[in-house]
Amino acid sequence: MKRNRRVKRQSHFVLNTMHFAVLLVSIFIMMMAYWWLDTRCGAIAQDIGSAEKTLAKLDADLERETVKWNELKTPERLESALSQHGLNMHNPAPEQVIKMDAEGRLIPGQMSVARAQRRNTGTLSRTVQDTATRRLVAPMRTTRRMVR
């Protein structure tokens, strides 16, 4: 019987030691998981911070470029640019304006459409084509060179 008692005592000691070892290993695993998650969250926070700085810089650049663009769109600047390039442009007369709907079709009953059709005895698209060909042909005539 002594032998059986020794086995029971040893097995009880081994069970307590196993429970303690399992507890230590689980605590170590939990600490490593916490450390890994903390490190990962810190890296993500740094990435977010750098992305926010980049976004703020791009927002400032956008604002600066918007201000520049708005300065270039002022009527005075547009007029000076047109005169610098030799373009003599003015606003169209009311009879020169042709209104279209959202689908690109002419709105019926406009005086300007009727006048354009009577004048050219064709459609409005033909008038636009004729204007485009006149613009292309005109520069060719003026840029002739004499070859000797």
Legacy VTK file of the C-alpha trace (Angstrom):
# vtk DataFile Version 3.0
C-alpha trace
ASCII
DATASET POLYDATA
POINTS 148 float
0.000 0.000 0.000
2.848 2.324 0.503
3.572 2.152 -3.119
0.087 3.289 -4.079
0.261 6.231 -1.738
3.510 7.415 -3.256
2.016 7.329 -6.731
-0.936 9.381 -5.609
1.308 11.967 -3.958
3.507 12.242 -7.028
0.584 12.563 -9.380
-0.960 15.267 -7.188
2.340 17.153 -7.239
2.599 16.759 -11.017
-0.972 18.048 -11.509
-0.288 21.131 -9.398
2.935 21.764 -11.298
1.137 21.300 -14.655
-1.587 23.750 -13.653
1.042 26.270 -12.619
2.986 25.780 -15.892
-0.178 26.134 -17.975
-1.027 29.301 -16.054
2.464 30.746 -16.662
2.406 29.869 -20.378
-1.057 31.360 -20.842
0.011 34.561 -19.044
3.090 34.738 -21.294
0.966 34.228 -24.423
-1.469 36.930 -23.273
1.417 39.345 -22.610
2.923 38.664 -26.040
-0.469 39.147 -27.722
-0.961 42.430 -25.847
2.549 43.598 -26.812
1.992 42.674 -30.483
-1.407 44.418 -30.600
-0.007 47.513 -28.885
2.891 47.686 -31.346
0.560 47.186 -34.306
-1.848 49.887 -33.095
1.067 52.295 -32.600
2.269 51.685 -36.163
-1.237 52.231 -37.539
-1.567 55.432 -35.507
1.693 56.716 -37.009
0.458 55.872 -40.521
-2.792 57.719 -39.854
-0.882 60.729 -38.524
1.343 60.932 -41.591
-1.679 60.510 -43.889
-3.483 63.333 -42.061
-0.422 65.591 -42.466
-0.318 64.805 -46.183
-4.045 65.490 -46.477
-3.671 68.821 -44.682
-0.812 69.774 -47.024
-2.853 68.813 -50.086
-5.846 70.781 -48.774
-3.620 73.834 -48.374
-2.251 73.349 -51.912
-5.789 73.019 -53.271
-6.864 76.199 -51.508
-3.820 78.080 -52.836
-4.423 76.870 -56.410
-8.130 77.714 -56.159
-7.246 81.273 -55.157
-4.788 81.521 -58.087
-7.409 80.179 -60.499
-10.052 82.600 -59.227
-7.606 85.480 -59.681
-6.986 84.389 -63.266
-10.727 84.235 -63.989
-11.430 87.867 -63.145
-12.846 89.892 -66.065
-9.833 92.215 -66.082
-7.389 89.314 -66.409
-9.484 87.666 -69.120
-9.669 90.884 -71.126
-5.928 91.454 -70.824
-5.200 87.863 -71.924
-7.542 88.217 -74.910
-5.948 91.508 -75.967
-2.456 90.051 -75.443
-3.233 87.242 -77.882
-4.945 89.571 -80.339
-8.443 88.181 -79.920
-11.258 90.676 -80.334
-14.142 89.031 -78.510
-17.369 90.471 -77.204
-20.618 89.144 -75.768
-23.090 87.837 -78.359
-26.194 89.788 -79.251
-29.489 88.269 -78.064
-30.342 87.127 -81.597
-27.026 85.217 -81.772
-27.727 83.033 -78.720
-29.158 79.586 -79.415
-30.619 77.711 -76.467
-30.513 73.918 -76.173
-32.053 71.452 -73.752
-30.096 69.032 -71.561
-29.990 66.398 -74.304
-28.408 68.776 -76.826
-31.489 69.406 -78.967
-32.493 72.896 -80.025
-35.369 74.465 -78.157
-38.082 75.185 -80.768
-39.433 78.652 -81.487
-36.212 80.618 -81.191
-35.753 83.548 -83.519
-32.004 83.023 -83.799
-32.425 79.456 -85.101
-34.957 80.551 -87.708
-32.703 83.415 -88.883
-29.676 81.148 -89.131
-31.591 78.599 -91.153
-33.011 81.230 -93.496
-29.634 82.869 -93.976
-27.751 79.661 -94.778
-30.679 77.673 -96.238
-29.354 74.712 -94.333
-29.232 73.328 -90.853
-27.437 74.847 -87.951
-24.852 72.070 -87.881
-23.851 72.945 -91.455
-23.286 76.551 -90.332
-20.989 75.316 -87.603
-19.110 73.102 -90.091
-18.677 75.990 -92.530
-17.321 78.200 -89.751
-14.845 75.497 -88.716
-13.564 75.014 -92.287
-13.192 78.768 -92.787
-11.054 78.930 -89.651
-8.823 76.119 -90.859
-8.390 77.468 -94.365
-7.713 81.085 -93.416
-4.377 80.524 -91.590
-3.050 78.426 -94.480
-3.458 81.290 -96.918
-1.598 83.766 -94.729
1.364 81.536 -93.966
2.615 81.028 -97.559
6.321 81.249 -98.072
8.197 81.907 -101.202
10.804 79.333 -101.987
13.698 80.352 -104.256
LINES 1 149
148 0 1 2 3 4 5 6 7 8 9 10 11 12 13 14 15 16 17 18 19 20 21 22 23 24 25 26 27 28 29 30 31 32 33 34 35 36 37 38 39 40 41 42 43 44 45 46 47 48 49 50 51 52 53 54 55 56 57 58 59 60 61 62 63 64 65 66 67 68 69 70 71 72 73 74 75 76 77 78 79 80 81 82 83 84 85 86 87 88 89 90 91 92 93 94 95 96 97 98 99 100 101 102 103 104 105 106 107 108 109 110 111 112 113 114 115 116 117 118 119 120 121 122 123 124 125 126 127 128 129 130 131 132 133 134 135 136 137 138 139 140 141 142 143 144 145 146 147
